[in-house]
Amino acid sequence: MEIFFPKAISFIVVAIALEHSPIGLLTNGMMKKANKDFKFESRWLTDEECSRVVQEEWEIIENGRSRGTFGVKLRRNGVKLSKWNKK
């Protein structure tokens, strides 16, 4: 672990009532925050702009071929819709 996180400190947490001792980890804010899971809002369906955002991203063509697999397109649409929703 020291190779990947040289400034992190790991320690054993003393646990009297447990059969095992948990390991604690102090990162001092070094860890990147996890991204929130994307959640589609049903109210977006009433907004025509939402349909446009999805369609534009889904139909991107590069070199005569569709760009990305189904999963890639879903992730890209999630990013686009999250940005759109913030506006």
DSSP file (Angstrom, degrees, kcal/mol; ACC not computed):
  #  RESIDUE AA STRUCTURE BP1 BP2  ACC     N-H-->O    O-->H-N    N-H-->O    O-->H-N    TCO  KAPPA ALPHA  PHI   PSI    X-CA   Y-CA   Z-CA
    1    1 A M     >        0   0    0      0, 0.0     4,-2.7     0, 0.0     3,-0.4   0.000 360.0 360.0 360.0 -32.9    0.0    0.0    0.0
    2    2 A E  T  4  +     0   0    0      1,-0.2     6,-0.1     2,-0.2     5,-0.0   0.794 360.0  59.3 -61.7 -27.6    2.9    2.4    0.7
    3    3 A I  T  4 S+     0   0    0      1,-0.2    -1,-0.2     2,-0.1     0, 0.0   0.919 114.7  33.7 -66.3 -43.2    3.8    2.3   -3.0
    4    4 A F  T  4 S+     0   0    0     -3,-0.4    -2,-0.2     1,-0.2    -1,-0.2   0.819 134.3  25.7 -83.0 -33.1    0.4    3.6   -4.1
    5    5 A F    ><  +     0   0    0     -4,-2.7     3,-1.4     1,-0.1    -1,-0.2  -0.647  65.8 169.9-132.7  74.9   -0.3    5.9   -1.1
    6    6 A P  T 3  S+     0   0    0      0, 0.0    -1,-0.1     0, 0.0    -4,-0.1   0.739  80.2  47.2 -63.5 -23.5    3.1    6.9    0.5
    7    7 A K  T 3  S+     0   0    0     20,-0.1     2,-0.1     2,-0.1    -5,-0.1   0.482  89.5 105.1 -96.6  -2.8    1.5    9.6    2.8
    8    8 A A    <   -     0   0    0     -3,-1.4     2,-0.5    -7,-0.1    19,-0.2  -0.451  58.1-148.8 -77.8 151.4   -1.3    7.3    4.1
    9    9 A I  E     -A   26   0A   0     17,-2.4    17,-3.1    -2,-0.1     2,-0.3  -0.986   9.7-166.5-122.7 125.2   -1.2    5.9    7.6
   10   10 A S  E     +A   25   0A   0     -2,-0.5     2,-0.3    15,-0.2    15,-0.2  -0.852  13.7 168.4-109.0 149.3   -2.7    2.5    8.4
   11   11 A F  E     -A   24   0A   0     13,-2.1    13,-3.7    -2,-0.3     2,-0.5  -0.984  36.6-105.2-154.5 159.5   -3.3    1.3   12.0
   12   12 A I  E     -A   23   0A   0     -2,-0.3     2,-0.6    11,-0.2    11,-0.2  -0.782  29.6-140.2 -91.6 129.7   -5.1   -1.4   13.9
   13   13 A V        -     0   0    0      9,-3.1     2,-0.4    -2,-0.5    -2,-0.0  -0.798  20.5-126.2 -89.7 121.7   -8.2   -0.3   15.7
   14   14 A V        -     0   0    0     -2,-0.6     2,-0.5     7,-0.1     7,-0.1  -0.546  30.0-175.5 -71.1 123.6   -8.4   -1.9   19.1
   15   15 A A        -     0   0    0     -2,-0.4     3,-0.4     1,-0.1    -1,-0.0  -0.935  12.1-177.2-126.4 107.1  -11.8   -3.7   19.4
   16   16 A I  S    S+     0   0    0     -2,-0.5    -1,-0.1     1,-0.2     5,-0.0   0.894  83.3  43.3 -71.8 -41.6  -12.5   -5.2   22.8
   17   17 A A  S    S+     0   0    0      2,-0.0     2,-0.3     3,-0.0    -1,-0.2   0.438 102.5  80.9 -88.8   0.7  -15.9   -6.8   21.9
   18   18 A L  S    S-     0   0    0     -3,-0.4    -3,-0.1     2,-0.1     0, 0.0  -0.727  73.1-135.9-108.1 156.9  -14.9   -8.2   18.5
   19   19 A E  S    S+     0   0    0     -2,-0.3     2,-0.3     2,-0.0    -1,-0.1   0.571  93.1  40.2 -82.2  -9.2  -13.1  -11.3   17.5
   20   20 A H  S    S-     0   0    0     -6,-0.0    -2,-0.1     0, 0.0    -3,-0.0  -0.882  80.1-123.4-133.5 165.1  -11.1   -9.3   15.0
   21   21 A S        -     0   0    0     -2,-0.3    -7,-0.1    -7,-0.1    -5,-0.0  -0.952  26.3-133.4-113.3 120.0   -9.4   -5.9   14.9
   22   22 A P        -     0   0    0      0, 0.0    -9,-3.1     0, 0.0     2,-0.5  -0.287  18.3-123.7 -65.8 155.0  -10.5   -3.5   12.1
   23   23 A I  E     -A   12   0A   0    -11,-0.2     2,-0.3   -13,-0.0   -11,-0.2  -0.892  22.4-151.7-101.6 128.8   -7.8   -1.7   10.1
   24   24 A G  E     -A   11   0A   0    -13,-3.7   -13,-2.1    -2,-0.5     2,-0.4  -0.684   6.3-160.6 -96.4 154.1   -8.0    2.1   10.1
   25   25 A L  E     -A   10   0A   0     -2,-0.3     2,-0.6   -15,-0.2   -15,-0.2  -0.971   5.9-165.2-139.4 121.5   -6.7    4.2    7.2
   26   26 A L  E     +A    9   0A   0    -17,-3.1   -17,-2.4    -2,-0.4    -2,-0.0  -0.928  13.0 170.0-105.2 123.1   -5.9    7.9    7.4
   27   27 A T    >   -     0   0    0     -2,-0.6     3,-1.2   -19,-0.2    -1,-0.1   0.524  37.7-134.9-108.5  -9.3   -5.4    9.5    4.0
   28   28 A N  T 3  S-     0   0    0      1,-0.3    -2,-0.1     2,-0.1   -20,-0.0   0.882  75.1 -51.2  54.7  40.9   -5.3   13.2    5.0
   29   29 A G  T 3  S+     0   0    0      1,-0.1    -1,-0.3     3,-0.0    -3,-0.0   0.610 109.1 123.6  76.9  12.1   -7.7   14.1    2.2
   30   30 A M    <   +     0   0    0     -3,-1.2     2,-0.2     2,-0.1    -2,-0.1   0.771  46.1  92.7 -77.2 -25.2   -5.6   12.3   -0.5
   31   31 A M  S    S-     0   0    0      1,-0.1     2,-0.3     3,-0.0     3,-0.0  -0.446  79.6-120.6 -75.1 140.5   -8.4   10.1   -1.7
   32   32 A K        -     0   0    0     -2,-0.2     2,-0.1     1,-0.1    -1,-0.1  -0.577  32.7-107.7 -76.5 139.0  -10.5   11.2   -4.6
   33   33 A K        -     0   0    0     -2,-0.3     2,-0.1     1,-0.1    -1,-0.1  -0.416  36.1-111.7 -66.7 141.2  -14.2   11.5   -3.8
   34   34 A A        -     0   0    0     -2,-0.1     2,-0.1     1,-0.1    -1,-0.1  -0.468  33.0-109.7 -72.4 144.3  -16.4    8.9   -5.4
   35   35 A N        -     0   0    0     -2,-0.1     2,-0.1     1,-0.1    -1,-0.1  -0.456  34.2-109.5 -71.0 145.9  -18.7   10.0   -8.2
   36   36 A K        -     0   0    0     -2,-0.1     2,-0.1     1,-0.1    -1,-0.1  -0.478  37.8-102.7 -71.7 147.5  -22.4   10.0   -7.4
   37   37 A D        -     0   0    0     -2,-0.1     2,-0.3     1,-0.1    -1,-0.1  -0.464  38.8-111.5 -68.1 143.4  -24.4    7.4   -9.1
   38   38 A F        -     0   0    0     -2,-0.1     2,-0.4    -3,-0.1    -1,-0.1  -0.598  34.4-171.8 -77.5 135.2  -26.4    8.7  -12.1
   39   39 A K        -     0   0    0     -2,-0.3     2,-0.3    39,-0.1    -3,-0.0  -0.982  18.4-136.2-131.3 121.2  -30.2    8.7  -11.5
   40   40 A F        -     0   0    0     -2,-0.4     2,-0.5     1,-0.0     3,-0.0  -0.598  18.6-139.5 -75.7 131.3  -32.6    9.5  -14.3
   41   41 A E    >   -     0   0    0     -2,-0.3     3,-1.8     1,-0.1     4,-0.4  -0.819   1.9-146.5 -94.6 124.5  -35.4   11.8  -13.2
   42   42 A S  G >  S+     0   0    0     -2,-0.5     3,-1.4     1,-0.3     4,-0.3   0.784  96.4  67.7 -61.9 -26.3  -38.8   10.9  -14.6
   43   43 A R  G >  S+     0   0    0      1,-0.3     3,-1.3     2,-0.2    -1,-0.3   0.739  85.7  71.0 -66.3 -20.6  -39.7   14.6  -14.7
   44   44 A W  G X  S+     0   0    0     -3,-1.8     3,-2.0     1,-0.2     6,-0.3   0.791  81.6  73.3 -64.3 -26.2  -37.1   15.1  -17.4
   45   45 A L  G <  S+     0   0    0     -3,-1.4    -1,-0.2    -4,-0.4    -2,-0.2   0.743  90.3  57.8 -61.9 -22.9  -39.4   13.2  -19.8
   46   46 A T  G <  S+     0   0    0     -3,-1.3     2,-0.6    -4,-0.3    -1,-0.3   0.520  91.5  83.7 -84.8  -4.5  -41.7   16.2  -20.0
   47   47 A D    X>  -     0   0    0     -3,-2.0     4,-1.0    -4,-0.2     3,-1.0  -0.885  65.6-156.0-104.5 118.3  -38.9   18.4  -21.2
   48   48 A E  H 3> S+     0   0    0     -2,-0.6     4,-1.7     1,-0.3    -1,-0.1   0.805  92.8  65.4 -61.0 -30.1  -38.2   18.3  -25.0
   49   49 A E  H 3> S+     0   0    0      1,-0.2     4,-2.4     2,-0.2    -1,-0.3   0.853  95.3  58.1 -61.8 -35.3  -34.7   19.5  -24.4
   50   50 A C  H <> S+     0   0    0     -3,-1.0     4,-2.3    -6,-0.3    -1,-0.2   0.930 104.8  49.7 -61.1 -46.0  -33.9   16.2  -22.5
   51   51 A S  H  X S+     0   0    0     -4,-1.0     4,-2.6    -7,-0.2    -1,-0.2   0.889 110.5  51.0 -60.1 -39.9  -34.9   14.1  -25.6
   52   52 A R  H  X S+     0   0    0     -4,-1.7     4,-2.8     2,-0.2     5,-0.2   0.917 108.7  50.8 -64.1 -43.9  -32.6   16.3  -27.8
   53   53 A V  H  X S+     0   0    0     -4,-2.4     4,-1.9     1,-0.2    -2,-0.2   0.931 114.2  44.1 -59.9 -46.7  -29.7   15.8  -25.4
   54   54 A V  H  X S+     0   0    0     -4,-2.3     4,-2.5     1,-0.2    -2,-0.2   0.932 114.7  48.3 -64.7 -46.5  -30.1   12.0  -25.4
   55   55 A Q  H  X S+     0   0    0     -4,-2.6     4,-2.0    -5,-0.2    -2,-0.2   0.914 110.4  51.0 -64.2 -43.7  -30.7   11.8  -29.1
   56   56 A E  H  < S+     0   0    0     -4,-2.8    -1,-0.2     1,-0.2    -2,-0.2   0.929 115.5  41.7 -59.4 -46.3  -27.6   13.9  -30.0
   57   57 A E  H >< S+     0   0    0     -4,-1.9     3,-0.9    -5,-0.2    -1,-0.2   0.877 114.7  51.2 -70.5 -37.2  -25.3   11.9  -27.8
   58   58 A W  H 3< S+     0   0    0     -4,-2.5    -1,-0.2     1,-0.2    -2,-0.2   0.820 110.1  49.0 -69.9 -31.6  -26.8    8.6  -28.9
   59   59 A E  T 3< S+     0   0    0     -4,-2.0    -1,-0.2    -5,-0.2     2,-0.2   0.221  73.6 139.3 -98.5  15.6  -26.5    9.2  -32.6
   60   60 A I    <   -     0   0    0     -3,-0.9     7,-1.9     7,-0.1     2,-0.4  -0.419  33.5-165.8 -63.1 127.5  -22.8   10.4  -32.7
   61   61 A I  E     -B   66   0B   0      5,-0.2     2,-0.4    -2,-0.2     5,-0.2  -0.961   9.8-176.6-118.5 131.9  -21.2    9.0  -35.8
   62   62 A E  E >  S-B   65   0B   0      3,-2.9     3,-1.9    -2,-0.4    -2,-0.0  -0.998  73.4  -8.1-129.2 130.5  -17.4    8.9  -36.4
   63   63 A N  T 3  S-     0   0    0     -2,-0.4    -1,-0.1     1,-0.3     3,-0.1   0.856 129.2 -56.7  53.7  38.7  -15.8    7.6  -39.5
   64   64 A G  T 3  S+     0   0    0      1,-0.2     2,-0.3    -3,-0.0    -1,-0.3   0.529 120.1  98.0  76.5   5.3  -19.2    6.3  -40.7
   65   65 A R  E <  S-B   62   0B   0     -3,-1.9    -3,-2.9     0, 0.0    -1,-0.2  -0.912  82.4 -98.4-127.2 153.4  -19.7    4.2  -37.6
   66   66 A S  E     -B   61   0B   0     -2,-0.3     2,-0.8    -5,-0.2    -5,-0.2  -0.446  43.1-120.5 -64.9 138.4  -21.6    4.6  -34.3
   67   67 A R        -     0   0    0     -7,-1.9    -7,-0.1    -2,-0.1    -1,-0.1  -0.751  68.3 -10.6 -90.7 110.6  -19.2    5.8  -31.6
   68   68 A G  S    S-     0   0    0     -2,-0.8     2,-0.1     4,-0.1    -2,-0.0   0.092  78.8 -75.4  95.5 158.6  -19.1    3.4  -28.6
   69   69 A T     >  -     0   0    0      1,-0.1     4,-2.5     4,-0.0     5,-0.2  -0.237  54.5 -92.1 -80.2 175.6  -20.8    0.3  -27.3
   70   70 A F  H  > S+     0   0    0      1,-0.2     4,-2.3     2,-0.2     5,-0.1   0.923 127.7  48.6 -56.4 -47.2  -24.2    0.4  -25.6
   71   71 A G  H  > S+     0   0    0      1,-0.2     4,-2.3     2,-0.2    -1,-0.2   0.889 110.5  50.4 -62.5 -41.1  -22.6    0.8  -22.2
   72   72 A V  H  > S+     0   0    0      1,-0.2     4,-2.7     2,-0.2    -1,-0.2   0.916 110.5  50.1 -63.5 -43.1  -20.3    3.6  -23.3
   73   73 A K  H  X S+     0   0    0     -4,-2.5     4,-2.5     1,-0.2    -2,-0.2   0.898 109.4  51.5 -63.3 -40.5  -23.3    5.4  -24.8
   74   74 A L  H  X S+     0   0    0     -4,-2.3     4,-2.2    -5,-0.2    -1,-0.2   0.930 111.5  46.7 -62.1 -44.8  -25.3    5.0  -21.6
   75   75 A R  H  X S+     0   0    0     -4,-2.3     4,-2.1     2,-0.2    -2,-0.2   0.925 112.6  49.5 -63.9 -43.8  -22.4    6.5  -19.5
   76   76 A R  H  X S+     0   0    0     -4,-2.7     4,-2.6     1,-0.2    -1,-0.2   0.905 110.9  50.3 -61.4 -40.7  -21.9    9.4  -21.9
   77   77 A N  H  X S+     0   0    0     -4,-2.5     4,-2.9     1,-0.2     5,-0.2   0.885 107.8  53.6 -64.7 -38.0  -25.7   10.1  -21.8
   78   78 A G  H  X S+     0   0    0     -4,-2.2     4,-2.0     2,-0.2    -1,-0.2   0.912 110.5  46.5 -61.3 -42.5  -25.6   10.1  -18.0
   79   79 A V  H  X S+     0   0    0     -4,-2.1     4,-2.2     2,-0.2    -2,-0.2   0.942 114.5  47.2 -64.4 -47.8  -22.8   12.6  -18.0
   80   80 A K  H  X S+     0   0    0     -4,-2.6     4,-2.7     1,-0.2    -2,-0.2   0.914 113.1  47.9 -61.2 -44.0  -24.5   14.8  -20.6
   81   81 A L  H  X S+     0   0    0     -4,-2.9     4,-2.7     2,-0.2    -1,-0.2   0.863 109.3  53.5 -68.1 -34.5  -27.9   14.7  -18.7
   82   82 A S  H  X S+     0   0    0     -4,-2.0     4,-1.4    -5,-0.2    -1,-0.2   0.928 112.3  44.4 -63.5 -43.8  -26.2   15.5  -15.4
   83   83 A K  H  X S+     0   0    0     -4,-2.2     4,-1.0     2,-0.2    -2,-0.2   0.920 113.8  50.3 -64.9 -43.8  -24.6   18.6  -16.9
   84   84 A W  H >< S+     0   0    0     -4,-2.7     3,-0.7     1,-0.2    -2,-0.2   0.903 107.5  54.2 -60.3 -42.6  -27.9   19.5  -18.6
   85   85 A N  H 3< S+     0   0    0     -4,-2.7    -1,-0.2     1,-0.2    -2,-0.2   0.836 102.5  57.2 -63.5 -33.4  -29.8   19.1  -15.4
   86   86 A K  H 3<        0   0    0     -4,-1.4    -1,-0.2     1,-0.3    -2,-0.2   0.794 360.0 360.0 -68.4 -27.1  -27.5   21.5  -13.6
   87   87 A K    <<        0   0    0     -4,-1.0    -1,-0.3    -3,-0.7    -2,-0.2   0.481 360.0 360.0 -73.2 360.0  -28.3   24.2  -16.2
